[in-house]
Amino acid sequence: MSSYLSSNRSKFVLTFVLLLLKIGLMRSFFYEGIQWKGLPAEALSVLAILCLVDLIFPLKRKGPVFWSFNFIYSFMLFAATLYHAHFGTVPTYAVLSELNQVPQIRASVNALIRPEQFLFFADFVVLAIIAVAGRIREHRRNRTLSFRSSSWGQGSRRTGWGWRIGVACVLIVSVVISGRFISSGKKIDNELVRAESIGFLNYQVDAALRNREEEEMIAKGNIQETISNIQSLQSGYPYREGAAGAIPQHFGAAQGMNLIVIQMESFQNFPIHLKVGDQEVTPVLNQLAKDGAYFPHTFQQIGPGNTSDAEFMSNTSIYPTAAVAMSKGYGSRELPSLPRLLQQHGYVANTFHINKVTFWDRNKLYPALNFDKYYDKPYFENDHFNDFGASDEEMYRVGVEKLTELQTQGKPFYAQFVTTSSHSPFVVPKDKVKIQLPDNLKGTNLGNYITAVNYTDYAIGKLIEQLKEAGMWDNTMLAIYGDHFGIQPSETGASEITEKLGIPYDDRISRFNIPFIVHVPGQQMGIVSNVTGGQVDMLPTMANLLGVSLKDDKFTALGQDLLNIDRNVIGMRYYLPTGSFFNNEVMFVPGQGFDDGTAVSLDTLEPVSDISAYRSDYDYITQLMKLSDEYVKLIPKRH
């Protein structure tokens, strides 16, 4: 066997070993340890690709191709590690395709980067050092041979049939066994457990196969049949005992009023009614919660679209599929939505966001939701609040101007405001800081977060003042909610929050807990509801107050009117594994399935040992979310 062929084997083996080391590094980031059980699946999937590369490319090109594959795979693992640090889940190929959004949130991404994550590229640094040292040595010895001639790129044209047959056999065996690993993961609902068991590359194949199977099933579906199945399933769940046929409470309390919905960036529930020193963190929201309806047990349900997914849910009452940002995957559809619902009752629907409308494909989402007009970056003066540009105050200033024009025309309006001033990394310009932090919070991530949400609250107060001055406050229902969590456990742990703020805090329950507040002018509702809710429940709740009957308008909602139920269960996936849910009592997270799942009390934040009582909720919510996926995929595209 020639020396060139022997060199090729060395390249193959070295690449394989390097990638195995990097896989071990990724698994240590993902699973708090390498978890050796899943390594055979990881190794075989990588081995299959290397064998394929070895068979396809000629010997002289294998060196550069191996290194190119090494780099691409290293970058994938690096990106997946950053993604997991933020989202707590394993990204699929569809999600990684959204990396073009990263420049818009680079400050948030930079906050997640740790030096040890760059170990994925350590071998390239070593190679560069060796290459430089070799060139220096060659220069000193006045040699004419270049580094290229001794690199992996050279070799004989002789390939060696024995080696190729051996590689082909290894390829076949690797593919067959990898297929068995993928098949073994079919029954595992928990994405993290599945990826740990079958391997990162096999998980991508599994995601593609699941998507194809689902698409084939949906293609044979009928949307009216799916709607009927949703209604049948929901009618069997005891949302409210004895309420069938009763007139909904608070129906039409805001009949004919304007509607303003404020989606607050990275806004968790714990700042509501919180004091640091003798200062209220959210005095404006506290008063609104006191006068209106406050739902302190509301939880985020977003998928990979994050803020845009929150907009999607509050406007549709449909679950995100968790496979892709809903703005990207379903922006071509004619989505049943709050704008369409209210337009049937004479409303004009506008939305305001200070970033470019192309950010997270809102240029597709807003037409899909049928907003009459959107106001994005060109409409606002950049006061350089943060990386997004304009402040919340500037957004509200422009918003009130545009809404005043509608009021002059005598048109009721629905206006959505998407805030950005409390976006991570929570940097507030010094001239905009409205709160004095105690010494133990100054300069900390937690302190920065409190400063940012305090400013968000302040800006809402300025909006209310402007609405009063414009004569719109007394005829406008205001709904406010958080889009998703702000505090990352990797940056600020639960123990630090409890110690510095003196409040109980859980890294999952408290982190996913967002506020939902509805204020109806002229009514001292004074409601604090203990019912668990989610973002799919917001549209039905707002519609009830506005006197809009979803039943009469034949609107299919996957959520419930929180003012008219005694108990509730909401599903969550992506940030938690599929099959996770919140009900009035617990947060439940499955293992491979229900039986090895775990539950934590919402009241005590302590584990619940006996989970048997929650199986019916698990079965119900998994069926409901599957039907939600069927429903949204059957919604026709816009003409």
Phi and psi in degrees as a GROMACS rama.xvg file:
@    title "Ramachandran Plot"
@    xaxis  label "Phi"
@    yaxis  label "Psi"
@TYPE xy
-70.1976  159.759  SER-2
-65.188  -29.8765  SER-3
-65.7562  -42.2155  TYR-4
-65.2241  -40.4529  LEU-5
-61.2142  -38.6713  SER-6
-64.3986  -37.5392  SER-7
-62.7003  -42.06  ASN-8
-60.0124  -41.0916  ARG-9
-62.8454  -41.0603  SER-10
-61.4231  -44.4572  LYS-11
-60.263  -50.8636  PHE-12
-64.9049  -43.4872  VAL-13
-62.6315  -44.131  LEU-14
-60.9188  -42.4498  THR-15
-62.0953  -44.9823  PHE-16
-64.592  -43.6528  VAL-17
-60.9672  -42.7918  LEU-18
-69.0266  -35.203  LEU-19
-62.9836  -40.7926  LEU-20
-62.7619  -40.1099  LEU-21
-70.5083  -35.5637  LYS-22
-63.3976  -42.2213  ILE-23
-60.5004  -38.8172  GLY-24
-64.4335  -45.2837  LEU-25
-61.1895  -43.9638  MET-26
-64.7039  -31.7789  ARG-27
-67.6729  -33.5861  SER-28
-72.2899  -39.6266  PHE-29
-75.8728  -43.9895  PHE-30
-116.664  16.2371  TYR-31
54.5667  44.8838  GLU-32
145.935  154.967  GLY-33
-65.2155  -31.103  ILE-34
57.4112  78.1534  GLN-35
-61.2359  -22.9575  TRP-36
-56.304  -37.7943  LYS-37
-89.8271  -3.4538  GLY-38
-63.9526  -38.0614  LEU-39
-56.5083  -40.0238  PRO-40
-65.0877  -42.827  ALA-41
-60.274  -46.6988  GLU-42
-63.9362  -42.9913  ALA-43
-67.5546  -37.2809  LEU-44
-66.7001  -41.1135  SER-45
-67.9737  -40.2817  VAL-46
-60.9032  -38.3783  LEU-47
-62.027  -43.2765  ALA-48
-67.4767  -42.3166  ILE-49
-62.4461  -39.3201  LEU-50
-63.9029  -41.3739  CYS-51
-62.0884  -44.7404  LEU-52
-60.1642  -43.9384  VAL-53
-62.7537  -35.6685  ASP-54
-79.3058  -31.5758  LEU-55
-80.1972  -42.9873  ILE-56
-95.0643  144.339  PHE-57
-66.5617  158.866  PRO-58
-55.8869  -41.4597  LEU-59
-68.7731  -17.1585  LYS-60
-104.164  -4.12529  ARG-61
-67.6006  -35.5394  LYS-62
-57.3803  -58.4677  GLY-63
-59.0505  -37.2231  PRO-64
-67.3803  -43.056  VAL-65
-59.3999  -44.8484  PHE-66
-67.3123  -36.2195  TRP-67
-64.8718  -44.0248  SER-68
-63.1415  -41.0668  PHE-69
-57.0325  -45.5585  ASN-70
-67.0452  -46.123  PHE-71
-60.9103  -44.7615  ILE-72
-67.0737  -37.0356  TYR-73
-63.2519  -41.3857  SER-74
-66.0805  -39.5251  PHE-75
-59.5304  -45.7372  MET-76
-65.6899  -38.9964  LEU-77
-62.15  -48.4332  PHE-78
-63.3657  -41.0157  ALA-79
-64.1798  -36.7689  ALA-80
-66.5447  -43.9091  THR-81
-61.9588  -41.5146  LEU-82
-62.1847  -44.3825  TYR-83
-65.3161  -35.3899  HIS-84
-61.4768  -32.1316  ALA-85
-90.2468  -45.0264  HIS-86
-99.1132  -19.7507  PHE-87
74.0949  18.3216  GLY-88
-135.782  172.722  THR-89
-94.5178  121.336  VAL-90
-72.7101  147.725  PRO-91
-100.32  173.328  THR-92
-58.351  -34.9204  TYR-93
-66.5796  -40.5372  ALA-94
-70.5121  -40.0362  VAL-95
-65.555  -19.0574  LEU-96
-71.0325  -11.316  SER-97
-88.6797  13.0602  GLU-98
-62.5083  -16.0574  LEU-99
-67.0996  -12.9218  ASN-100
-82.735  -13.7332  GLN-101
-57.9176  -43.7344  VAL-102
-55.9384  -29.2792  PRO-103
-71.2695  -24.5305  GLN-104
-124.119  35.8814  ILE-105
-60.243  -34.102  ARG-106
-63.9673  -39.0246  ALA-107
-67.6802  -40.6251  SER-108
-67.0677  -42.7643  VAL-109
-58.2286  -32.4098  ASN-110
-67.6292  -20.0369  ALA-111
-91.4649  -15.5787  LEU-112
-74.1881  132.067  ILE-113
-120.951  147.59  ARG-114
-54.6992  -39.3718  PRO-115
-65.2061  -18.4776  GLU-116
-70.1095  -21.4231  GLN-117
-79.2981  -1.19559  PHE-118
-63.0499  -19.4011  LEU-119
-60.7486  -22.4517  PHE-120
-110.898  12.6782  PHE-121
-61.1759  -37.4248  ALA-122
-65.9569  -30.0709  ASP-123
-71.2433  -34.102  PHE-124
-65.0522  -44.6221  VAL-125
-61.6645  -43.4588  VAL-126
-60.5236  -42.4573  LEU-127
-62.9996  -41.1667  ALA-128
-63.264  -43.821  ILE-129
-62.5476  -40.6129  ILE-130
-63.9096  -44.4809  ALA-131
-64.6504  -44.4744  VAL-132
-61.6374  -39.3479  ALA-133
-64.9024  -40.3293  GLY-134
-66.316  -40.5804  ARG-135
-63.1982  -42.8189  ILE-136
-64.2584  -40.7551  ARG-137
-65.8666  -38.7614  GLU-138
-63.3765  -41.7756  HIS-139
-66.1313  -35.2148  ARG-140
-89.5581  -0.137089  ARG-141
56.8452  44.4901  ASN-142
-89.5931  157.247  ARG-143
-100.124  -12.872  THR-144
-72.7218  130.401  LEU-145
-88.0395  164.442  SER-146
-59.8668  -30.4883  PHE-147
-59.9112  -37.6626  ARG-148
-67.8461  -22.5237  SER-149
-107.137  6.88143  SER-150
-83.4522  -177.542  SER-151
-70.1648  -9.93103  TRP-152
-78.2772  -13.5056  GLY-153
-99.1116  158.148  GLN-154
170.101  167.456  GLY-155
-75.0371  155.959  SER-156
-75.9936  -14.6334  ARG-157
-72.9932  127.583  ARG-158
-100.201  -27.173  THR-159
79.1236  98.8706  GLY-160
-64.2021  -33.0273  TRP-161
-60.1657  -44.3093  GLY-162
-64.1366  -43.7879  TRP-163
-65.2064  -40.6786  ARG-164
-64.2633  -40.8866  ILE-165
-62.5761  -43.7446  GLY-166
-64.0589  -40.7307  VAL-167
-62.3565  -39.6445  ALA-168
-65.5653  -42.9272  CYS-169
-62.8893  -38.6376  VAL-170
-60.0832  -48.1238  LEU-171
-61.9619  -46.1353  ILE-172
-62.8001  -42.4695  VAL-173
-63.3034  -42.4001  SER-174
-66.138  -42.9578  VAL-175
-63.2351  -47.4104  VAL-176
-69.3523  -37.7746  ILE-177
-60.518  -38.2976  SER-178
-61.6773  -36.9993  GLY-179
-67.9072  -38.5153  ARG-180
-62.0884  -44.906  PHE-181
-61.6674  -42.1867  ILE-182
-62.8166  -37.5179  SER-183
-67.1846  -20.1039  SER-184
-89.0662  -2.12521  GLY-185
-60.7929  -34.5856  LYS-186
-91.801  3.56953  LYS-187
-95.4336  112.703  ILE-188
-73.5057  -38.0978  ASP-189
-70.2956  114.358  ASN-190
-62.4478  -39.096  GLU-191
-64.671  -44.4434  LEU-192
-64.567  -40.4948  VAL-193
-64.1  -46.6896  ARG-194
-64.9459  -37.5104  ALA-195
-64.5837  -36.313  GLU-196
-78.98  -40.7452  SER-197
-103.588  -11.2274  ILE-198
98.3029  155.585  GLY-199
-64.3059  -48.299  PHE-200
-67.7438  -42.9342  LEU-201
-62.4406  -32.1733  ASN-202
-63.9195  -35.4471  TYR-203
-66.9976  -41.6968  GLN-204
-63.7545  -43.0884  VAL-205
-59.0111  -42.5406  ASP-206
-62.9705  -41.4352  ALA-207
-65.7062  -41.4167  ALA-208
-66.0399  -42.6098  LEU-209
-62.1262  -41.8948  ARG-210
-63.8574  -41.5832  ASN-211
-65.9056  -43.3452  ARG-212
-61.6735  -41.6397  GLU-213
-67.3454  -41.3324  GLU-214
-63.2183  -39.4815  GLU-215
-64.717  -39.6393  GLU-216
-66.5627  -43.1076  MET-217
-64.5464  -37.1631  ILE-218
-60.4316  -25.1377  ALA-219
-93.6841  0.245863  LYS-220
-84.059  172.72  GLY-221
-134.212  123.554  ASN-222
-65.1962  -35.5045  ILE-223
-67.1783  -36.6516  GLN-224
-66.4362  -39.5385  GLU-225
-65.2396  -42.685  THR-226
-60.0639  -42.7998  ILE-227
-61.6261  -40.1852  SER-228
-66.7752  -37.5192  ASN-229
-63.0758  -47.3909  ILE-230
-63.7674  -40.0383  GLN-231
-64.971  -43.8574  SER-232
-64.055  -46.5114  LEU-233
-64.3774  -35.0256  GLN-234
-67.2048  -19.6068  SER-235
-90.0655  -3.19613  GLY-236
-97.7961  132.166  TYR-237
-79.4988  68.5691  PRO-238
-62.0386  -38.1553  TYR-239
-150.129  117.249  ARG-240
-69.7189  131.071  GLU-241
73.273  14.2947  GLY-242
-96.0325  -5.11174  ALA-243
-59.2338  126.679  ALA-244
81.1162  -8.19014  GLY-245
-75.801  152.268  ALA-246
-70.1455  126.863  ILE-247
-58.9058  139.957  PRO-248
-66.7775  142.864  GLN-249
64.5638  15.1941  HIS-250
-63.0752  126.185  PHE-251
75.4053  16.9258  GLY-252
-60.0452  -27.6626  ALA-253
-117.842  32.2632  ALA-254
-53.4006  128.198  GLN-255
77.5109  -3.8123  GLY-256
-77.7953  158.895  MET-257
-66.3995  160.887  ASN-258
-129.198  125.316  LEU-259
-116.959  125.809  ILE-260
-114.116  125.624  VAL-261
-111.422  117.996  ILE-262
-97.9118  113.193  GLN-263
-91.952  128.558  MET-264
-67.7125  129.479  GLU-265
52.6233  35.9537  SER-266
-103.472  109.001  PHE-267
-87.2743  170.537  GLN-268
-81.8082  -25.0101  ASN-269
-63.233  -25.6561  PHE-270
-68.3555  -19.3267  PRO-271
-64.8694  128.074  ILE-272
66.2813  11.5639  HIS-273
-85.3063  142.638  LEU-274
-119.952  140.001  LYS-275
-116.521  118.828  VAL-276
66.6652  -127.797  GLY-277
-108.661  18.8749  ASP-278
-106.977  132.657  GLN-279
-73.8745  133.693  GLU-280
-73.8807  -36.8394  VAL-281
-130.903  67.1532  THR-282
-62.2882  -36.0172  PRO-283
-67.8903  -49.2907  VAL-284
-64.9616  -35.0457  LEU-285
-59.0146  -43.3646  ASN-286
-68.9156  -40.5286  GLN-287
-62.35  -40.8138  LEU-288
-64.636  -36.2573  ALA-289
-68.3045  -41.4934  LYS-290
-83.713  -27.7409  ASP-291
-108.106  -143.134  GLY-292
-110.993  124.254  ALA-293
-120.438  129.132  TYR-294
-116.777  87.7109  PHE-295
-74.7598  -10.309  PRO-296
-107.858  44.0305  HIS-297
-97.3718  142.585  THR-298
-129.134  147.317  PHE-299
-66.31  152.244  GLN-300
-137.39  20.9762  GLN-301
-69.5446  160.382  ILE-302
-111.903  -150.758  GLY-303
-64.0982  -15.5814  PRO-304
-80.299  -6.84766  GLY-305
50.1934  -118.288  ASN-306
-56.345  -41.6169  THR-307
-67.6387  -31.7172  SER-308
-67.447  -35.1702  ASP-309
-63.9406  -42.3305  ALA-310
-59.9716  -43.6917  GLU-311
-57.978  -48.5335  PHE-312
-67.6147  -45.4321  MET-313
-65.3682  -21.0104  SER-314
-100.282  -7.69223  ASN-315
-129.626  -24.9062  THR-316
58.747  39.1612  SER-317
-121.915  140.196  ILE-318
-71.1121  140.496  TYR-319
-64.8355  148.246  PRO-320
-75.4783  -18.811  THR-321
73.567  -1.0172  ALA-322
-89.8188  -28.3627  ALA-323
-157.851  155.066  VAL-324
-57.0799  132.578  ALA-325
-64.5433  -30.2293  MET-326
-63.8093  -35.3274  SER-327
-80.9747  -45.7211  LYS-328
-78.6949  -26.0983  GLY-329
-131.296  17.3066  TYR-330
-69.3343  -10.6527  GLY-331
-91.6533  -3.65562  SER-332
-89.6494  164.472  ARG-333
-97.882  80.6098  GLU-334
-72.1532  128.962  LEU-335
-60.7029  127.3  PRO-336
-149.842  167.352  SER-337
-62.8915  -42.2514  LEU-338
-56.6448  -47.786  PRO-339
-63.1167  -40.1491  ARG-340
-61.9613  -47.1543  LEU-341
-76.2373  -29.0247  LEU-342
-62.8052  -29.17  GLN-343
-66.3823  -18.0914  GLN-344
-109.084  20.1964  HIS-345
91.1381  7.56349  GLY-346
-83.0528  154.484  TYR-347
-106.012  135.273  VAL-348
-116.437  119.465  ALA-349
-124.529  154.075  ASN-350
-134.851  147.36  THR-351
-129.195  128.643  PHE-352
-152.352  130.245  HIS-353
-79.3358  -6.21742  ILE-354
-89.7168  176.734  ASN-355
-65.5497  140.615  LYS-356
-66.9964  -16.6376  VAL-357
-77.5192  -13.4197  THR-358
-63.7633  122.762  PHE-359
56.2862  33.9891  TRP-360
55.2431  36.1536  ASP-361
-68.3833  -20.5007  ARG-362
-64.9183  -17.1806  ASN-363
-97.9187  -40.1624  LYS-364
-63.9076  -45.314  LEU-365
-65.3748  -41.7501  TYR-366
-64.5942  -35.4228  PRO-367
-62.4445  -36.4194  ALA-368
-81.6581  -13.5774  LEU-369
73.6019  33.7779  ASN-370
-62.1274  139.415  PHE-371
-67.3731  -35.741  ASP-372
-156.117  144.634  LYS-373
-119.353  146.735  TYR-374
-117.044  115.04  TYR-375
-119.983  -157.64  ASP-376
-48.036  -45.1004  LYS-377
-61.0193  -18.8928  PRO-378
-85.0675  -8.78886  TYR-379
-116.93  144.458  PHE-380
-81.1813  129.085  GLU-381
-77.8908  106.529  ASN-382
-96.7765  14.1845  ASP-383
54.5721  48.0976  HIS-384
-69.1382  -48.4812  PHE-385
-151.846  -164.08  ASN-386
-62.0156  -23.3961  ASP-387
-77.4927  -22.8096  PHE-388
115.541  -110.186  GLY-389
-70.0119  155.715  ALA-390
-83.9618  169.302  SER-391
-61.2841  -37.8581  ASP-392
-59.2383  -42.0324  GLU-393
-66.8318  -39.4062  GLU-394
-61.6624  -44.2009  MET-395
-68.301  -35.1413  TYR-396
-59.4809  -49.0038  ARG-397
-66.4583  -40.0781  VAL-398
-59.7141  -45.9833  GLY-399
-64.6865  -36.1656  VAL-400
-59.7949  -46.807  GLU-401
-70.4261  -37.4493  LYS-402
-71.3995  -31.7875  LEU-403
-62.1487  -36.0977  THR-404
-62.7694  -40.2536  GLU-405
-67.4268  -39.0816  LEU-406
-62.3446  -39.9309  GLN-407
-61.8338  -32.2311  THR-408
-82.4887  -2.39439  GLN-409
73.2056  26.0402  GLY-410
-104.763  126.962  LYS-411
-67.7052  146.847  PRO-412
-131.393  154.896  PHE-413
-116.49  119.517  TYR-414
-121.078  127.781  ALA-415
-106.827  127.631  GLN-416
-114.51  126.307  PHE-417
-109.417  107.907  VAL-418
-79.3898  159.866  THR-419
-137.152  -10.1888  THR-420
-67.9641  -17.8963  SER-421
-104.015  25.9834  SER-422
-74.6864  144.135  HIS-423
-60.1005  146.507  SER-424
-89.4392  27.1474  PRO-425
62.6299  46.841  PHE-426
-97.0162  117.552  VAL-427
-110.755  126.218  VAL-428
-55.0062  144.998  PRO-429
-55.7105  -36.8174  LYS-430
-76.4724  -4.78234  ASP-431
-106.749  -5.21931  LYS-432
-70.0517  129.851  VAL-433
-117.247  2.05219  LYS-434
-133.163  144.669  ILE-435
-98.9212  118.642  GLN-436
-85.9409  144.41  LEU-437
-67.063  162.226  PRO-438
-57.8486  -34.9112  ASP-439
-73.2368  -7.52456  ASN-440
-109.688  -16.2251  LEU-441
-63.2621  132.627  LYS-442
77.6388  3.88843  GLY-443
-100.651  160.112  THR-444
-62.0216  -39.3509  ASN-445
-63.8826  -42.2816  LEU-446
-63.488  -41.0977  GLY-447
-62.8587  -38.7723  ASN-448
-64.4326  -45.7374  TYR-449
-62.3345  -39.6271  ILE-450
-61.6341  -40.3831  THR-451
-69.7712  -44.9086  ALA-452
-71.3057  -28.5302  VAL-453
-64.4954  -39.349  ASN-454
-66.7158  -41.2402  TYR-455
-56.4355  -43.1709  THR-456
-63.5111  -44.1385  ASP-457
-58.9004  -44.8085  TYR-458
-64.9724  -35.743  ALA-459
-64.0174  -37.5946  ILE-460
-60.6706  -40.0914  GLY-461
-65.536  -37.5269  LYS-462
-61.4259  -45.2053  LEU-463
-60.7923  -41.672  ILE-464
-59.6578  -43.2891  GLU-465
-67.1745  -37.5907  GLN-466
-64.8865  -38.0291  LEU-467
-65.8389  -43.3099  LYS-468
-63.9513  -32.719  GLU-469
-86.3095  -0.948982  ALA-470
75.2542  24.4277  GLY-471
-107.647  -16.0336  MET-472
-62.1788  -41.6019  TRP-473
-73.2892  -5.85736  ASP-474
-128.312  28.9191  ASN-475
-134.628  120.092  THR-476
-80.0037  135.45  MET-477
-117.001  123.79  LEU-478
-119.18  132.588  ALA-479
-134.002  135.846  ILE-480
-153.424  162.882  TYR-481
-91.0213  145.221  GLY-482
-81.3867  -39.7387  ASP-483
-170.241  179.287  HIS-484
-65.1965  162.236  PHE-485
-119.985  -37.3844  GLY-486
-84.0639  121.569  ILE-487
-88.3242  128.827  GLN-488
-57.4527  -30.2684  PRO-489
-70.1089  -20.0213  SER-490
-102.302  -36.028  GLU-491
-141.272  108.871  THR-492
-78.855  165.359  GLY-493
-60.3183  -39.3815  ALA-494
-64.1161  -36.0575  SER-495
-66.9376  -41.4466  GLU-496
-64.5637  -45.0356  ILE-497
-62.3033  -42.8197  THR-498
-67.0607  -44.8322  GLU-499
-84.5309  -27.1591  LYS-500
-108.488  -14.3331  LEU-501
70.6381  31.8753  GLY-502
-127.062  149.91  ILE-503
-68.8473  143.726  PRO-504
-152.928  136.16  TYR-505
-121.333  138.683  ASP-506
-65.0611  -14.6642  ASP-507
-115.729  -54.1071  ARG-508
-61.384  -52.2673  ILE-509
-68.4912  -33.4028  SER-510
-67.958  -38.5531  ARG-511
-86.9296  -3.41364  PHE-512
-81.8535  119.899  ASN-513
-120.021  155.582  ILE-514
-83.2511  151.347  PRO-515
-139.468  117.628  PHE-516
-130.822  134.196  ILE-517
-125.322  127.289  VAL-518
-118.269  126.106  HIS-519
-112.234  117.159  VAL-520
-60.9319  143.245  PRO-521
81.8747  -1.50949  GLY-522
-125.65  121.216  GLN-523
-88.0245  81.1309  GLN-524
-69.1755  -44.9345  MET-525
55.7292  37.9213  GLY-526
-97.4226  126.782  ILE-527
-121.117  106.181  VAL-528
-92.9988  135.116  SER-529
-93.3282  2.7271  ASN-530
-72.6177  134.582  VAL-531
-70.4552  138.819  THR-532
-141.495  171.081  GLY-533
-142.56  -176.528  GLY-534
-70.0764  -21.0849  GLN-535
-73.1133  -15.9868  VAL-536
-88.5097  -6.56568  ASP-537
-72.6749  -44.6086  MET-538
-60.325  -50.1467  LEU-539
-59.7036  -36.0636  PRO-540
-67.3297  -45.5682  THR-541
-67.2226  -39.9066  MET-542
-61.8112  -41.1213  ALA-543
-59.9922  -45.2082  ASN-544
-65.1406  -33.4965  LEU-545
-80.643  -2.3788  LEU-546
78.1529  25.1721  GLY-547
-104.414  118.898  VAL-548
-88.3658  115.587  SER-549
-64.9594  -34.2681  LEU-550
-65.3989  -46.9879  LYS-551
-65.4362  -34.9054  ASP-552
-87.7523  4.59334  ASP-553
54.2576  46.3409  LYS-554
-100.258  126.086  PHE-555
-90.2401  115.032  THR-556
-115.829  135.228  ALA-557
-86.7624  -9.26771  LEU-558
-105.893  -174.658  GLY-559
-128.588  157.181  GLN-560
-76.0986  109.943  ASP-561
-66.6179  -16.0728  LEU-562
-83.6745  -5.44633  LEU-563
-133.762  30.6055  ASN-564
-135.289  151.935  ILE-565
-96.1867  -30.4138  ASP-566
-139.446  159.852  ARG-567
-155.392  157.972  ASN-568
-141.186  132.82  VAL-569
-126.76  142.013  ILE-570
-89.6243  155.798  GLY-571
-146.214  137.277  MET-572
-146.929  170.15  ARG-573
86.8218  -67.7347  TYR-574
-76.0633  -21.1371  TYR-575
-126.265  159.817  LEU-576
-65.0522  154.165  PRO-577
-55.8653  134.456  THR-578
102.008  -8.25124  GLY-579
-74.8057  148.224  SER-580
-154.946  162.099  PHE-581
-118.864  130.505  PHE-582
-119.992  -165.016  ASN-583
-67.1424  -14.3514  ASN-584
-114.201  -40.6846  GLU-585
-139.045  164.256  VAL-586
-103.095  125.002  MET-587
-112.491  135.233  PHE-588
-128.942  121.151  VAL-589
-73.0231  160.397  PRO-590
-93.8388  -118.566  GLY-591
-70.2579  -23.836  GLN-592
-159.373  -153.235  GLY-593
-73.5436  -45.2307  PHE-594
-60.4345  -32.0193  ASP-595
-103.452  21.4502  ASP-596
-80.6491  175.102  GLY-597
-130.517  149.267  THR-598
-129.355  143.074  ALA-599
-126.862  134.319  VAL-600
-68.4449  133.304  SER-601
-70.5476  -27.0184  LEU-602
-82.6223  -47.0842  ASP-603
-96.9738  -16.4724  THR-604
62.3568  24.2859  LEU-605
-109.265  152.54  GLU-606
-62.2562  146.872  PRO-607
-106.635  123.178  VAL-608
-77.0813  -40.1985  SER-609
-99.3243  109.322  ASP-610
-101.881  1.68712  ILE-611
-57.429  -32.1215  SER-612
-68.9435  -13.0005  ALA-613
-103.361  4.70035  TYR-614
-62.2109  -39.641  ARG-615
-63.6637  -38.3955  SER-616
-66.5097  -37.8653  ASP-617
-62.1625  -48.3428  TYR-618
-63.7192  -41.1981  ASP-619
-63.8829  -49.1937  TYR-620
-72.5212  -31.914  ILE-621
-67.103  -38.2889  THR-622
-67.0056  -42.6289  GLN-623
-62.8277  -41.1296  LEU-624
-71.3196  -32.8334  MET-625
-65.469  -41.1413  LYS-626
-66.7798  -35.4538  LEU-627
-60.9987  -43.049  SER-628
-62.8856  -43.1209  ASP-629
-59.3069  -45.8748  GLU-630
-60.2996  -51.2144  TYR-631
-68.0056  -30.5765  VAL-632
-77.1795  -17.9117  LYS-633
-93.4745  -7.92397  LEU-634
-64.4375  128.927  ILE-635
-67.2514  156.002  PRO-636
-77.5045  155.506  LYS-637
-72.2906  147.779  ARG-638
